Amino acid sequence: MTGEKPATTRAVALEWGVRLLYLQGVGLSALTAYLIVLDLTRDEIVIAVAASLTVMAALAAASVFLIARALGRRAVRARGPAVVVQLFLLATGGFLVQYGTTWAGVALLVLATVTAGLILVPPSSRALGVD
């Protein structure tokens, strides 16, 4: 049995980090759908502002999905952008805690912290080959 390949190790932390990234992408997709509904049902609308906000939300959702997919395929270059997405979520969560809905801000802060932690822990680093 000399031609046998060694068993590949599962990176559970990385897998959960990728799942949480996909969850964030779903959340951004729901936000995009909500913005489209608002754009279509609003009486007075500024087209430029509404369209740019909706397009930015759609681009963010697509970007997060692409980052999650690349990280799920263990592309080491997706790790940095995934962490940057979490930093944006931390900033948004902090803003919501200060000026908006506190429960949503706390939820975003926890989600971003857990996701970044799962992506950056040593088992995930080993799975990505960043040792």
Legacy VTK file of the C-alpha trace (Angstrom):
# vtk DataFile Version 3.0
C-alpha trace
ASCII
DATASET POLYDATA
POINTS 131 float
0.000 0.000 0.000
2.735 2.410 -0.834
0.665 4.224 -3.467
-1.952 5.319 -0.932
-2.468 9.038 -0.406
-2.526 10.355 3.156
-5.951 11.247 4.470
-6.719 14.922 4.055
-7.535 16.734 7.240
-10.839 18.507 7.574
-10.598 22.081 8.687
-13.808 22.388 10.682
-13.075 25.982 11.714
-12.528 27.022 8.105
-15.680 25.215 6.990
-17.736 27.066 9.591
-16.107 30.345 8.623
-17.099 29.725 5.015
-20.661 28.856 6.086
-20.901 32.107 8.003
-19.602 34.003 4.966
-22.338 32.391 2.889
-24.844 33.447 5.562
-23.591 37.013 5.256
-24.022 36.790 1.483
-27.609 35.626 1.962
-28.205 38.545 4.326
-26.842 40.992 1.753
-29.039 39.395 -0.919
-32.085 39.867 1.317
-31.080 43.489 1.850
-30.793 43.935 -1.919
-34.264 42.464 -2.438
-35.654 44.759 0.274
-34.044 47.787 -1.385
-35.535 46.800 -4.743
-38.982 46.596 -3.155
-38.468 50.016 -1.578
-37.303 51.430 -4.918
-40.402 50.142 -6.693
-42.978 51.115 -4.067
-41.721 54.544 -3.061
-43.857 57.537 -4.041
-41.049 60.044 -4.321
-37.723 58.596 -5.313
-34.359 59.968 -6.279
-33.367 57.493 -8.981
-29.620 58.058 -8.758
-29.457 57.490 -4.999
-31.839 54.542 -5.003
-30.149 52.813 -7.921
-26.632 53.338 -6.588
-27.517 52.033 -3.128
-29.273 48.978 -4.566
-26.450 48.244 -6.999
-23.839 48.580 -4.232
-25.771 46.106 -2.045
-26.009 43.671 -4.969
-22.280 44.000 -5.698
-21.480 43.436 -2.029
-23.632 40.291 -1.967
-21.962 38.925 -5.099
-18.512 39.747 -3.734
-19.148 37.974 -0.434
-20.446 34.902 -2.275
-17.342 34.847 -4.484
-15.043 35.258 -1.481
-16.834 32.466 0.396
-16.606 30.185 -2.620
-12.898 30.847 -3.072
-12.197 30.356 0.621
-14.224 27.147 0.552
-11.939 25.928 -2.215
-9.011 26.803 0.059
-7.681 29.670 -2.026
-5.290 31.444 0.303
-5.778 34.752 -1.531
-9.421 34.877 -0.395
-8.446 35.056 3.265
-7.539 38.767 3.256
-10.741 39.926 1.547
-12.782 37.722 3.898
-11.213 39.450 6.891
-11.797 42.878 5.317
-15.497 42.019 4.952
-15.548 41.250 8.683
-13.917 44.598 9.455
-16.677 46.334 7.495
-19.252 44.378 9.494
-17.571 45.401 12.746
-17.771 49.052 11.706
-21.425 48.674 10.714
-22.245 46.875 13.956
-20.549 49.592 15.986
-22.515 52.260 14.147
-25.782 50.418 14.792
-24.995 50.059 18.493
-24.331 53.798 18.778
-27.047 55.252 16.565
-29.431 52.559 15.431
-30.901 49.295 16.488
-28.750 47.975 19.329
-29.731 44.308 18.980
-28.841 44.286 15.274
-25.531 45.986 15.996
-24.616 43.473 18.682
-25.600 40.605 16.371
-23.365 41.993 13.605
-20.484 42.494 16.016
-20.737 38.902 17.257
-21.129 37.491 13.734
-18.119 39.409 12.406
-15.931 38.526 15.383
-16.766 34.822 15.240
-16.331 34.639 11.459
-12.983 36.450 11.506
-11.842 34.263 14.370
-12.753 31.079 12.507
-10.903 32.251 9.414
-7.782 33.280 11.333
-7.330 30.410 13.832
-4.278 28.157 13.345
-6.231 25.112 12.006
-7.672 27.303 9.238
-4.215 28.685 8.510
-2.834 25.152 8.194
-5.706 24.144 5.902
-4.912 27.111 3.674
-1.197 26.392 3.768
-0.253 29.598 5.589
2.049 28.095 8.193
LINES 1 132
131 0 1 2 3 4 5 6 7 8 9 10 11 12 13 14 15 16 17 18 19 20 21 22 23 24 25 26 27 28 29 30 31 32 33 34 35 36 37 38 39 40 41 42 43 44 45 46 47 48 49 50 51 52 53 54 55 56 57 58 59 60 61 62 63 64 65 66 67 68 69 70 71 72 73 74 75 76 77 78 79 80 81 82 83 84 85 86 87 88 89 90 91 92 93 94 95 96 97 98 99 100 101 102 103 104 105 106 107 108 109 110 111 112 113 114 115 116 117 118 119 120 121 122 123 124 125 126 127 128 129 130
